[in-house]
């Protein structure tokens, strides 16, 4: 058997296997309304498989040349580093929140699955796809049940422009389970201040924090705007 040549049917099967693996991962991301969904993951896996096929068999006509050294993994290796630009595009930072890391990782794994399918490792391709689905679905559900989620909020406060007001608000937020982020203060009409504070804490603590701030003399209104779940 010539290791440098495969049939057209075998090439087609490998490409379809890559698309299937990437598609299953992308479908889960699509259901969750993430930035990269079904088509993106399928295209990443398909492209990786195509590059792997090209790397392994695209230059087979030079295999018998005495001065040519074949490296079947050279082009495929570039996929691993090249997929970074897509992953970076899915990561978004908003205040304290960073979203898209799981989607970036799933794109990277989809590329690896495509490379595996392109190389003809069907068992590894199927197993990796199965493990990825377990990670995204089952472990995500288990994590939500076992680990309390922390939510990042933007606190909007309207208060009197009086000495010591910001200090009192800081004291209300000074708790071991609260992480403070950005603070913005601006003057508004009638001697009032508008304060925006981003903070992260467990959901059950948010109502307590808001009620404590409402009790501070000079505070006119307090509102919470959700940014993201960590």
C-alpha positions in Angstrom: 0.0 0.0 0.0 1.3 3.4 -1.0 1.2 5.6 2.2 1.4 8.8 0.1 -1.8 8.2 -1.8 -5.4 7.7 -0.7 -8.7 7.4 -2.7 -11.1 10.2 -3.3 -13.7 8.4 -1.2 -11.3 8.3 1.7 -10.6 12.0 1.4 -14.4 12.7 1.3 -15.0 10.6 4.4 -12.4 12.4 6.3 -13.7 15.8 5.4 -17.3 14.8 6.3 -16.1 13.3 9.6 -14.4 16.6 10.4 -17.5 18.6 9.6 -19.7 16.3 11.7 -17.4 16.6 14.8 -17.1 20.4 14.4 -20.8 20.7 13.7 -21.8 18.9 16.9 -19.7 21.3 19.0 -21.0 24.3 17.0 -24.6 23.2 17.5 -24.2 23.4 21.3 -22.6 26.8 21.0 -25.5 27.9 18.6 -28.1 26.8 21.2 -26.4 29.0 23.8 -26.4 32.0 21.5 -22.6 32.3 21.5 -20.6 34.4 19.1 -19.3 31.4 17.1 -21.9 28.8 16.3 -22.7 25.9 14.0 -21.2 27.2 10.7 -18.1 28.7 12.3 -17.1 25.4 14.1 -17.9 23.3 11.0 -15.8 25.6 8.8 -12.9 25.5 11.3 -13.0 21.7 11.4 -13.3 21.4 7.7 -10.5 23.8 7.0 -8.2 22.0 9.5 -9.0 18.6 7.9 -8.4 20.0 4.4 -5.0 21.5 5.5 -4.1 18.1 7.0 -5.0 16.3 3.8 -2.9 18.7 1.8 0.0 18.4 4.2 0.0 14.6 4.1 -0.9 13.9 0.4 -0.8 17.2 -1.5 2.9 16.8 -2.4 3.0 13.1 -2.9 4.5 13.5 -6.4 7.7 14.6 -4.8 7.9 11.6 -2.4 10.3 9.7 -4.6 12.7 12.6 -5.2 16.0 11.8 -3.4 16.6 15.4 -2.4 13.1 16.0 -1.0 12.3 15.4 2.7 8.6 15.0 3.4 7.1 16.5 6.6 3.4 15.5 6.6 2.7 17.5 9.8 4.2 20.8 8.8 1.1 22.5 7.3 -1.1 20.9 10.0 1.0 22.4 12.7 0.3 25.9 11.5 -3.4 25.4 12.1 -2.9 25.2 15.8 -1.3 28.6 16.0 -3.3 30.1 13.2 -6.7 29.4 14.9 -5.7 31.9 17.6 -7.0 34.9 15.6 -10.5 33.4 15.5 -10.4 32.6 19.2 -9.3 36.1 20.1 -12.2 37.5 18.2 -14.7 35.7 20.4 -13.3 36.9 23.7 -15.0 40.1 24.9 -14.1 42.1 28.0 -16.7 44.3 29.5 -15.8 45.9 32.9 -15.0 43.0 35.2 -16.6 40.5 32.9 -14.7 38.4 30.4 -16.9 36.3 28.1 -16.1 34.0 25.1 -13.3 32.0 26.6 -15.2 28.7 26.3 -16.1 29.4 22.7 -12.5 30.3 21.9 -11.5 26.9 23.4 -14.2 25.1 21.5 -12.9 26.6 18.3 -9.4 25.4 19.1 -10.6 21.9 19.9 -12.7 21.9 16.6 -9.5 22.6 14.7 -7.8 19.7 16.5 -10.7 17.5 15.7 -10.4 18.5 12.1 -6.7 17.7 12.0 -7.4 14.3 13.6 -10.1 13.5 11.0 -7.9 14.7 8.2 -5.1 12.4 9.4 -7.6 9.5 9.4 -7.9 8.9 13.2 -11.6 8.3 13.2 -11.7 6.7 16.7 -9.9 9.7 18.2 -12.0 12.1 16.3 -15.2 10.5 17.6 -13.9 10.2 21.1 -12.7 13.8 21.3 -16.1 15.0 20.0 -17.9 13.0 22.6 -15.7 14.2 25.4 -16.1 17.8 24.2 -19.9 17.5 24.2 -19.8 16.0 27.8 -17.7 19.0 28.9 -19.9 21.6 27.3 -23.3 20.0 28.3 -23.0 17.7 31.3 -20.2 19.5 33.2 -21.7 22.9 32.5 -25.0 21.7 34.2 -23.0 20.0 37.0 -21.0 23.2 37.6 -24.1 25.3 37.9 -25.6 22.9 40.5 -22.4 22.6 42.6 -20.8 26.0 42.3 -22.8 29.2 43.1 -22.5 31.6 40.2 -21.0 35.1 40.7 -22.6 37.9 38.9 -21.0 41.1 37.8 -23.3 44.1 38.2 -23.1 47.8 37.5 -24.6 49.7 40.5 -26.2 53.1 39.6 -26.6 55.5 42.5 -28.0 59.0 42.7 -27.1 60.8 45.9 -26.5 64.2 47.4 -23.2 65.9 46.8 -22.2 65.9 50.4 -18.9 65.2 52.3 -18.5 61.5 53.3 -21.1 60.1 51.0 -18.7 58.0 48.9 -17.0 56.8 52.0 -20.3 55.5 53.4 -21.1 53.7 50.1 -17.6 52.2 50.0 -18.2 50.9 53.6 -21.5 49.3 52.5 -19.6 47.5 49.7 -16.7 46.5 51.9 -17.5 42.8 52.3 -15.2 39.8 52.0 -17.4 38.3 49.2 -17.6 41.5 47.1 -15.0 42.4 44.5 -15.1 46.0 43.4 -14.3 47.2 39.8 -14.5 50.5 38.0 -15.9 53.7 39.8 -17.3 56.6 37.8 -18.7 59.8 39.5 -20.4 62.6 37.6 -22.3 65.7 38.6 -25.9 66.0 37.7 -28.6 68.7 38.3 -29.6 70.2 41.6 -26.4 69.4 43.5 -26.7 65.6 43.0 -24.1 63.1 42.0 -24.4 60.1 39.7 -22.2 57.2 40.8 -21.6 54.0 38.8 -19.7 51.1 40.5 -19.1 47.7 38.9 -18.8 44.9 41.4 -18.9 41.1 41.5 -20.5 39.0 44.2 -22.8 36.0 44.7 -26.4 36.6 43.6 -27.9 36.2 47.1 -25.8 39.1 48.4 -27.0 41.7 45.9 -30.3 42.5 47.5 -28.6 42.9 50.9 -26.1 45.3 49.4 -28.7 47.4 47.7 -30.9 47.7 50.8 -27.8 48.7 52.9 -27.0 51.5 50.4 -30.7 52.7 50.4 -30.4 53.2 54.2 -27.6 55.7 53.8 -28.9 59.3 54.3 -28.6 61.3 51.1 -29.0 58.4 48.7 -32.0 59.1 46.5 -32.0 56.0 44.3 -30.1 52.7 43.7 -30.3 50.5 40.7 -28.6 47.4 39.5 -27.8 46.6 35.9 -26.6 43.1 35.0 -23.4 42.9 33.0 -22.6 39.2 32.9 -22.3 36.0 34.8 -18.9 34.7 35.6 
